[in-house]
Amino acid sequence: MSRRVSVSRFSGTLRSLRMSTTAASSRSLEGKVAVVTASTEGIGFAIAKQLAHDGAKVMISSRKQDKVIDAVSKLEKEQGCTVKGVVCHVGKTEHRRNLIKETLDTFGGIDILVSNAAANPTFGPILETPEESWEKIFDINVKSAFLLAKDVVPLMKKRGGGSIVFVSSIAGLQPSLQGLGAYSVSKTALLGLTKVLANECAHMGVRVNCVAPGIIKTKFSGALWQSESLTEAALAQIPLRR
């Protein structure tokens, strides 16, 4: 059983989020099927790409059709990659169900779920967070992650096991960055969800883990790394300041 919450502090490379410790050429995930949410750019795209290079058949997803088409086109040009894509807003029940259905229809099963989708519609003191923003943050960051896991665990059990990875954030462990209060709380909740599910799913052969990346230069985190003061505040918490 795995009850590990992995913490990664890195400043500028997506390679630290590799889903396999072996070289891409090893094809260590040959025969496996992976679903990655919010995977048409940034961290999610890098994860999907690595999974595909490691041999998994990957279903990527995004809220926008054009991004899905573009991402699939890019990954299909990578040697040895088997990738399909579907539009999915994880906050919508029918979209989540369709993501699972399309994956089963296309690839025949699900062995790996990487729950990467997240939202942060507000920035400022937590006590000034509007109720609608709070609800959106927890609907996308926590509720949808749980519901996807709930739906795929039985499918993994039928296949003899599987792996679920939640993408949290360093803010969930050290909620010290100004303006990210509500987001930080949602990411802390993912750490707890990981521990509970790891306990409950172990007997089914399903491993549940969580990664907590630092500030990576993606579109989603632009408000942080494009701000000199916020970047300095983040670096101040890292001994190597990088």
Secondary structure, DSSP 8 states (H G I E B T S, - for coil): ----EEE---SS-GGGG-S-SS-GGG-TTTT-EEEESS-SSHHHHHHHHHHHHTT-EEEEEES-HHHHHHHHHHHHTSTT-EEEEEE--TTSHHHHHHHHHHHHHHHS---EEEE--------B-GGG--HHHHHHHHIIIIIHHHHHHHHHHHHHHHTT-EEEEEE--HHHH---STTBHHHHHHHHHHHHHHHHHHHHHGGGTEEEEEEE-----SSTTHHHHT-HHHHHHHHTTSTT--
